[in-house]
Amino acid sequence: VITGDKSGVPRGGRVLESGPQDRVFLNFVDHGGVGIVAFPNGIPLHAADLSKSLEVMQSKSMFSELLFYMEACESGSMFPDLSDDDKIFALTAANSRESSWGEYCMPDNDTVNGKHLNTCLGDTFSIAWME
């Protein structure tokens, strides 16, 4: 999706169609582990595959600058190949070896429309940014 490749995308699905003058913001929020992040369905994304996708985006001139905001445990491990020369900046909720620390988890804080969700509704990093 982020490389603009429509193959394998369900009919009607969208991909990034940015160009060399665009400033791209990518926001990923889900679960993570060392070198991986998860999606609600499907296989996890590995750091090496994300690095390859970012390289493809650079080679296709899909941005002038890219900001990747990632909220996941161990999310700092997802960007091992970035250099100071890249036009990519990654902001992560945790370093490569720590949790992103859930927030709004207790029964008094995890209620939406009167229903307890029995989950955390955010993490310290994103809650601080949004509040």
C-alpha positions as CSV (number, residue, x, y, z in Angstrom):
1,V,0.0,0.0,0.0
2,I,2.7,2.5,0.9
3,T,4.7,1.8,-2.2
4,G,1.7,2.5,-4.5
5,D,1.6,-1.1,-5.7
6,K,-2.1,-2.1,-6.4
7,S,-1.4,-5.8,-7.0
8,G,-2.8,-7.8,-4.1
9,V,-5.0,-4.9,-2.9
10,P,-8.7,-5.8,-2.8
11,R,-10.8,-4.3,-5.5
12,G,-11.6,-0.7,-4.6
13,G,-8.7,-0.7,-2.2
14,R,-6.4,2.4,-2.2
15,V,-2.7,2.8,-2.3
16,L,-0.5,5.8,-1.7
17,E,-0.2,7.9,-4.9
18,S,2.2,10.6,-3.8
19,G,4.9,12.3,-5.8
20,P,8.3,14.0,-5.4
21,Q,6.8,17.2,-4.0
22,D,4.6,15.6,-1.4
23,R,5.2,15.6,2.3
24,V,3.9,12.2,3.5
25,F,2.7,11.3,7.0
26,L,2.3,7.6,7.9
27,N,0.6,6.7,11.2
28,F,0.7,3.1,12.4
29,V,-1.1,2.1,15.6
30,D,-1.3,-1.5,16.8
31,H,0.8,-4.1,18.6
32,G,4.5,-4.7,18.1
33,G,7.5,-6.8,19.2
34,V,11.2,-6.7,18.5
35,G,11.5,-6.3,14.7
36,I,7.7,-6.7,14.0
37,V,4.4,-4.9,14.1
38,A,1.0,-6.6,13.9
39,F,-2.2,-5.9,12.1
40,P,-5.7,-6.9,13.1
41,N,-5.7,-9.5,10.3
42,G,-2.9,-11.2,8.4
43,I,0.8,-11.7,9.0
44,P,3.0,-9.3,11.0
45,L,5.2,-6.8,9.2
46,H,8.9,-7.3,9.7
47,A,11.4,-4.5,10.0
48,A,13.3,-5.7,7.0
49,D,10.2,-5.6,4.8
50,L,9.4,-2.1,6.1
51,S,12.9,-1.0,5.3
52,K,12.5,-2.4,1.7
53,S,9.2,-0.6,1.3
54,L,10.7,2.7,2.4
55,E,13.6,2.2,-0.1
56,V,11.1,1.6,-2.9
57,M,9.3,4.7,-2.0
58,Q,12.5,6.7,-2.1
59,S,13.5,5.1,-5.5
60,K,10.1,6.0,-6.9
61,S,10.4,9.6,-5.6
62,M,7.1,9.2,-3.7
63,F,7.9,12.1,-1.3
64,S,10.0,15.1,-0.6
65,E,9.8,14.3,3.2
66,L,8.2,11.5,5.1
67,L,7.2,11.4,8.7
68,F,6.4,7.9,10.1
69,Y,4.6,8.0,13.5
70,M,4.5,4.5,15.0
71,E,2.7,3.5,18.2
72,A,3.6,0.0,19.1
73,C,5.6,-1.8,21.7
74,E,9.3,-2.1,20.6
75,S,8.5,0.2,17.7
76,G,12.0,1.6,17.8
77,S,13.2,-1.7,16.4
78,M,11.3,-1.1,13.1
79,F,13.7,1.5,11.6
80,P,17.2,0.1,11.8
81,D,18.3,1.2,8.3
82,L,17.5,4.9,8.5
83,S,20.4,7.3,8.0
84,D,20.9,11.0,8.6
85,D,20.9,11.4,4.8
86,D,17.3,10.1,4.4
87,K,14.4,12.4,4.0
88,I,12.5,10.0,6.4
89,F,11.9,10.8,10.1
90,A,10.5,8.1,12.3
91,L,8.9,8.9,15.7
92,T,8.2,5.9,17.8
93,A,6.3,5.2,21.0
94,A,9.0,3.0,22.4
95,N,12.6,2.1,21.9
96,S,13.6,-1.3,20.5
97,R,13.3,-3.0,23.9
98,E,10.3,-1.5,25.8
99,S,6.6,-1.5,26.0
100,S,4.6,1.5,24.8
101,W,2.7,1.5,28.1
102,G,-1.1,1.3,27.8
103,E,-3.4,4.1,29.1
104,Y,-7.1,4.3,29.7
105,C,-7.2,0.7,30.7
106,M,-9.2,0.6,33.9
107,P,-13.0,0.0,34.0
108,D,-13.6,3.7,34.7
109,N,-11.4,4.7,31.7
110,D,-12.2,2.1,29.0
111,T,-15.8,2.9,28.5
112,V,-17.2,4.0,25.1
113,N,-20.9,4.7,24.8
114,G,-21.6,3.1,28.1
115,K,-19.8,-0.2,27.3
116,H,-16.6,-1.4,29.0
117,L,-14.2,-2.6,26.3
118,N,-11.8,-4.4,28.6
119,T,-8.8,-3.1,26.7
120,C,-6.5,-0.1,26.8
121,L,-7.7,2.8,24.6
122,G,-4.3,4.2,23.9
123,D,-0.7,4.4,25.1
124,T,1.2,7.0,27.1
125,F,3.0,8.3,23.9
126,S,-0.2,8.9,21.8
127,I,-2.3,10.1,24.8
128,A,0.3,12.7,25.6
129,W,0.4,13.8,22.0
130,M,-3.4,14.0,21.5
131,E,-4.1,15.6,24.9
